[in-house]
Amino acid sequence: MLSPDAKKMGAVNTVVIKNNKHIGYNTDAKGAFLAIEKKLKKIEKEDHVLILGAGGAARAIIYECFKECKNITILN
């Protein structure tokens, strides 16, 4: 079973066992966003974002980023 976000991202990096069920989550985006907000700034609607890479972690970050802004460039 996958969390709704992990299913949409197509990437899992954490598995939690609850009531004998394995549930896949992705924590990459949350961690990246916390780091960006702490060191740089909050991503806002009018921002332009550059993502380097297109692997599982990048897909998770792109997914979360797209919730905040639509100006995303991906270089792979």
Long-range contacts (C-beta under 8 A, 24 or more apart in sequence): 5-29, 5-63, 8-63, 9-56, 9-59, 9-60, 9-63, 10-56, 10-59, 11-56, 11-57, 11-59, 11-60, 13-56, 13-57, 13-60, 26-56, 26-60, 28-56, 28-57, 28-60, 28-61, 29-60, 29-61, 29-63, 29-64, 29-65, 30-64, 32-57, 32-60, 32-61, 32-64, 33-61, 33-64, 43-68, 43-69, 44-68, 44-69, 45-69, 45-70, 46-71, 47-71, 48-72, 48-73, 49-73, 50-75, 51-75, 52-76
